[in-house]
């Protein structure tokens, strides 16, 4: 098994990417292709490992940044680390792609180069949201598509279901529709019509109805289905609130000698608390509905997060997620 | 000035409602009409005040609950505390309505009984979101409408602008559109078209472009405009995250003797931190676009929150928010 890794994508690239790739190779017995500026990547490899076994470099001189327009960047920057990594999958030199770079560019690369699975109109990004009880939920779509149709959301549910069962080993995942109320009749046109589709599915999906945004962190559902605009709002509101609260709490704790002593005493508890929201443990967010596993690692990924994202790519390959999605299309 | 207060709506009704009404009468020199079960309300008034000056009761034997279907409840429960309060405004016996009961029912009562302002297709709920720096933003629409059109969102911005300027005394409020990215071209069809409308407005509105959900608590905008489905997702995700984090933090702090001592030391700081998210300080959420001030107090309102919601109703009346909205329609 070979995973193509975009060595230049992400806030900590290329160092964290190269280190994470070495860790993944050593731990999971797989091969890694690093696409990026050869000289730079080679220097880092020499610095962090004594063996080049199962690690190769494909040179790519360009880098796609968050400022680039995704579709245009994929079309024009043919020699970028991301395009080169996606092409490696297209040309069967690699089995999967991992990138911590621009989400939009990876989405375009996944759709335009790796290619959509026939019958899937819109590939979607599934993001794992950790909750306070140590579990998580898959939010799909968390930002790939806007102006979705009911059939798209139905497919998001179907793809998320396969991913959770096969890759995350969740038995009979509870699928819920993000909505403004619990009743079937609640919500906008899209949600009401999607409810109807999910309720009447012929696939073995465990649809449990609507979930309100307030309940998302309570672990009531394993898969939360929504349009990408809505999913982005949920995910970013959640991330922003956690960040601002932690910052606000820190300020309060540093406000007097008394609170500083208190803060020192609760530090291990606070770290424990913070770790519950550590996204890097779960790897990255899969782009589901394309012909090979495409994993988006968080932009701020460190080596551990990259290692986990590569593990996730491996698990997607081994569990045949993409083949199972293709198969489900005929039965939906 | 007379404010009609739904004495039976909310988790702590009728006690907190009656107490809050007495406080408001005493502090703001206004008259209150309490609609609800006369005997019960009278007993509470006798318990908490020695003077019935400027407080009257209108008997209403029915109560609308969160389980009732809003529109149907408004039509059928003619003798409910909410319908009676709304009718008091319609019949010019009161100048404004306050309720801590079902949001949907108040929305229906406001729209069907108090009545839409001519030219406003969709009244909207504006919710104040406090941020860590002590400020707040008005999220409009936070849940009244789904499947909005660009013109609706434009009107939400216009109404929020007037409300913030006149009632909350914010000078030149910064209006932003909730979106998945900063660029004008980002987002779904609704958002892209609303951007165009807001950018070209003839009204003196300070439109600053898109805001991502991650930035909402950072105080970058004073008014956040969105469809009610999206607004509900933002508001409920935010509330849910704050609640779950506080619960999770509490659990961690109670986990050992060491952390318990630490917790005792930081308690004042924690309270201070918690107070920043105290919604009751700001009163309630106005339903904008109806012919008289209609204020939704939080379901869990205590007497202080009710008092503040009544103050807010008074301020809406005094600043002629509704007349100003009517006037703006002709110039938009």
Interface residues (C-beta under 8 A of the other chain):
Chain A: X131 X132 X143 X146 X147 X178 X180 X187 X188 X189 X191 X212 X213 X214 X215 X216 X217 X218 X227 X228 X229 X230 X232 X233 X234 X235 X236 X237 X238 X239 X240 X241 X242 X243 X244 X245 X247 X248 X249 X251 X252 X253 X255 X256 X258 X259 X261 X262 X263 X264 X265 X266 X268 X269 X270 X272 X273 X276
Chain B: X131 X132 X143 X146 X147 X178 X180 X187 X188 X189 X191 X212 X213 X214 X215 X216 X217 X218 X227 X228 X229 X230 X232 X233 X234 X235 X236 X237 X238 X239 X240 X241 X242 X243 X244 X245 X247 X248 X249 X251 X252 X253 X255 X256 X258 X259 X261 X262 X263 X264 X265 X266 X268 X269 X270 X272 X273 X276
